[in-house]
Amino acid sequence: MEVGQQSKFLHKIMINNKNIIFSDQSIKQALKMLKNNGEKTLIVSSKSNKLLGTISDGDIRSAILNQIPIESSINKVFKRKCIYFYENNYNKIDLKKIFIENRIDLIPIINKKKLIIDVISWERIFFNKKKNKEINANVIIMAGGKGSRLEPFTEILPKPLIPINGKTVIEIIIEKFNNYKINSFFLSVNYKYQIIKAYLNEKNLKSKINYIKENNSLGTAGPLSLLSKKNKKTIIVSNCDIIIDEDYSKIYEFHKNKLNDLTLVVTNKKFKIPYGICFVNKKGNLKKITEKPEYDYLVNTGLYFLEPKVLSVIPKNKLYNFNDFLNNCIKKKFKIGVFPIQEQSWNDVGQWQEYINFLKKTDMKHI
């Protein structure tokens, strides 16, 4: 095949490349593509397949935090400058050097017309299979609540034992952390803790479970006061009723690189008001009415990465909730970062409708 024909052939292939996104596609579509391909960057192309730039997960996080709607085009978000090579004008040594020096994931290869004919990834050059990176952190799973949103189910069984496809939600959460070489956990328990303990002991999990018993209900943050003060590692806190389909090592690296004292994992959630909203003036007269408006908010997913020093604001053995904890951390001037994830990556199975929706989404039968 001649060079010209080869370029045309590759051009047709590249239009559907999983690492290429068109400039008129949305931030939401970019998030989905990054999640599916496991990379941190996408190559931005015109519809004619001309190289325009790159967009990274960091660019997307910044856009979300700046309250740019995720349905918006990436056109104002992506970076116009990027590293690239012309076809037949590079070798493996050049690529390795650029990858290492610039710490990038993808390098586009273009022809003289600046059409993308190939995208070279780090793995392709260094022959490394993608593996989850290890995380050096302690994990505490908050499992002491009564699960009132799941009544009457939780009148019989505790919330951590919600069944999902032959497993319990607590097992699924533990297995997700196992993927990052975390095999020791703290489990805060109170309500029906004997049942939780008996079940997990019978399962003979490979992980070590350290139970933190709340003599009285300590709320969503109070149990953290019972952790050893000798701990120097980053602490990951997870609710026991959330399943998050995300690369935890990316969040950990973000937390560490930003030198955050605490990092919240959040997602963009759209809420639709099912009524017409009325706006009135000071005299009580109607100014305008908006029919069934939609609002976008960043919501807390229930997953946190924090450094041990922030635990100093938590009172010992007292009822204390996470919102109070976060607000006190703000008052104490701790550095608090926010890591946005795609809405589809967050599953709150702690309430009936969300639980049923999750089972439907994963093609399982619900009870």
N, C-alpha and C positions, 0 to 999 in steps of 0.2 A: 504494500500500500504506500503510495507517495505521501510526502509530508503534507501537502495541501489537503488531500483526501482524508488523511489521518486526523488533521485538525478539525475538519467538518464533522467527522465521525464522533470524535471526542466531544465536540461542542453539543451534539444532540444528546449524548449521554449525560453531560454535566447539568443540563436543565433540570433533571430530576435528582441531582445529587443531594444526599441528606444533609450535607454541610453547607448548602447554598440556600439563601433566602432572598426573595425579590424585595426591592426597596419599598414597594407599596403594600407589603404584607404587614400584619399588625404585631404589636409587642406581644400580645397573647400567643400568636402563632410562633413567634421566635422562642418564647418560653417553652412551648410544647416541643419544638424541634430540638432545643438544647437538652431537654429531658430525655428525648428518645434516642439521640445519638451519643449522649454521655460526654460531649465536649463542653468546653467553656466558651467557645467562640463560633460564630457563623460567618461565612463569607457573603457579603451583600452584592447582589447582581441586579442589572437592569433586565427587563423582559427579553432583550436581545442577547442576554448572557454576557454583557460587558461588566468588567470588574468596577465596583463603585467604592468598596471599603469593607469594613468588618463591624460586627456588633458582638459584644461579650456579655456574659451574665452580669458583670459589674455595671455595664452601661444600662442594662435593663433594670437592675436594682435601683440605680440612681434615678431613672425615669419614674419608676413607681413611687419612690420616696418623694419625688418632686410633684407627685399627684398628677402625672400625665396618665390619662385613661389607658388601660391596657388594650382597648380596641383601636387606639390610635396607630397610625402608620409609624414604622421605624425610621421613616425618612429624616426626622429631625433628631434622632437619637444616635444613629450609627456614626462611626468614625470614618472620615473620608480618606485618611492616610493609612496605608498598610504596607507590609513587606510582601513582595512577590518576586517571582522569577519569570523570565521569558523562556518559552520552550526551546530546547536544544542549547540552552545557555547556562546550564547548572549541572552539578554532580552531587553525589551523596555526601561528600565531605563538606561542600558548601552548605548543604541543607542542615547537616548536623551542627555545624558551627552556628548558623543563624538560630536554630531551635534553642540551643544551649544559651547563647549570649542574650537572646531576647525573651526567653521563657514564654514562648508562644505555642499554641496547639496545632495551628493549621497554617500552611503556606499555599496560596493559589499560584497556579502556573498559567500564564497567559500567552497568546500569540501576538503578532505585530499589531493587530487591530484591537488589542486589549480584551479579547474574548477569553473567558475562562475555559481552559481545556482540561484542567486537572486540579485536584486539591490534595496536597500531601499532608498527612497527619504525622504527629510525633510517633505514634505506635508503628506506623508503616515504615519509618526510617530506622527506629531503634529496635524493632521486632519485639516489642514488649506487649504482652497481652494486658488488657486493662484489668486491674485488680483494685478492689477497695483498699484505700490507704488505712493504716492502723491509726486509731485515735487513742491518745494517752489521757484518759479522763475517767473519773468516777461517775457512775450513773445511778440516780435515785428515781424510782418510779413511785408516784403518789397514788397509793391504792387504799387509802383509809376511808374514803367517802362512802355514803350510803347509796349513792346512785339513784336519787329520788326521781330523776328524769326517766328512768327505766322501770319504774314501778308498773305493774306488780311483779315483774320478773325478779327484781332485786330484793323482794320480800323473802324470796327463797334462796337465791344465790347472790354472792357479792359481784359487783360490777366487773372486776378483773377476769371473771370466769365466763364472760359473754361468749357464746359459741360462734365461731366463724369457720366454716368449711372443715370441721373436724378438729379444730384447735380453739384455744381460748385467746382472747385479745391480748392477755398478758404474755402468753407464749410467743405470739407474733411480734410484739414489741421487743422482747428479749432476743429473738432470732435476728431481728433487724440490726441490733447492736452487735450481735455475734459476728456479723459480716465485717466488722471493723476491729476484730480481735479483742472485743470487750466481753469478758466471760465472768465478771464478778459484779453483782448488783446490790444496791440497797433498796429494800421494798418497805415503804411506809404503810403500816396496816393498823386497822382499828375494827371497823364493822365486819363481823363474821370472819375475822382473821384466821380462826382455826380451820375453817373450810379451805381458805386460800392456801394455807401452809400444808394441810393434808394433801390437797390436790397436787401441788408442785412437788412435794416429797415423793409422791407416788409416781410422778412422771420421770423421776431420775434424770433431771436436766443436767447437761454437761456444765452449765453455769453454776456458780456459787451464789446463793441468795442469802444476804444478811438482812434479817428482819428488824425493822425499827418499830417497836410497839408504842402506839399512842395510848396512854392511859385514859385520856380524855381527847375528844376531837380537837385537833390543832389547826384545822383549816387547810387551805391549799399551800401555804408557805411555812407554817409553824413547825412541821416535822424537820425542816432543814436545820433547826436549832439543835437537833439531837445528833447531828453528824459530828464526828471527831474533829476537834480543833487542830489536830496534828496534820490533817489532810492539807497537802499543798497543790494537789492536782486540780485542773479545771473540773467543774461539776456540771454534768448534763442532767437537767430535770425534765421528766416527761410525765404528763398525765397518763393515767392507766386506761383511758378510753379514746385515745387518738392513734390513728395509723397514718404515718407520714411517709409517702413514697418519694424520698429525696436522698441525695448523696450527702450523708451526715458529715463526711470528711470535708466537703466544701464549706459547710457552715462552720465547722471547727477551725479551718484555715482562715476564714473570714474573721471569726472572733479573735483569733490570735494575731493575725496580721494587722488588724485595726487597733490592737491593744485595748480591746473593750473589757470593762469590768463585768458587763452583762450584755448578752445578746438575745433579743426576742426573735423568734421565728414567727413571721406574720404572713397573711395572705390577703389578696384583694377580694373582697366580697361585695356583691351587688345586691342591694335591697330595693324591692319595689313596693311602694305604698299603694295599696289597692283602692285608694279613694282620691277624690279631687282635693288638693291642698289649697286652702284659702289664705290669702295674705291681706291684712287689713291695715289701715293707717291709724294714726293716734286718735282719731275721732270715732274709730270703730267701723268705718266704712270700707267696703271691699275694694282693694286695689287691683287684684287679679286672682285668677284661680288656675292652678296647674293640675292637669288631669294625670293621675297615676304616675307620679314622677319616680325616677330611679336614682339611687345614690350609691356611690362607690366608697367603701371604707377599707382601711387596713385593719384586719382583725387578728387578735391573738390566737395562735393555734394551740398553745399549751405545751410548747417545747422551748427550753431555755438552755443557754450555755453561760455559765457564770464562774467568776473567780472566787476563791474562798473568802477573801477579805470582805465581800459584800454581806456575808452572813452575820457580820457584827451588828447589823441593824435589826435583826430578828430577836424578839424577846424569847427567853427560855421557857418552854412548856406552857405557852399561852396560845389561845386561839388567834391566828394571824393569817390573813389571806394575801394572795399574790398581788392584788391591786394595791393594797397598803404597802407591801414590800417594795413594789416598783416606785410608788410615789415617794417613799422615804429614801430610796436610792437616788432619785432625782434631787431631792432636797440636800442630800449629802454630797452632791456633785460627782457621783460616780459616772463613769463614761458608759452610756447605754446605747448599744447599736441595734439596728433592725435589719433582719435578713428576710426579704420577701420570697415566697415560693408560689408556684402556680396553684390556683384554687383546687384544681383536680388532684393535686398531690396531697391534700389534707382531707382526712376522713374522720369526722367526729362521730364515733359510734356510741356515744354516751346518751343519746336520746333516740326515741323509737323511730321517728321518721328518717333520720339520718342513717340509723342502723339498717333499716329496711332498704333504703336507697343504695347503701353500700353493697348489700347482699345482691340486689338486682344488678348493680353495675358490674359485679364480679361473677355474674351468672350463677349465683348460688340460691338455694331455696331458703327462705326465711321462715322463722317459726310463727 
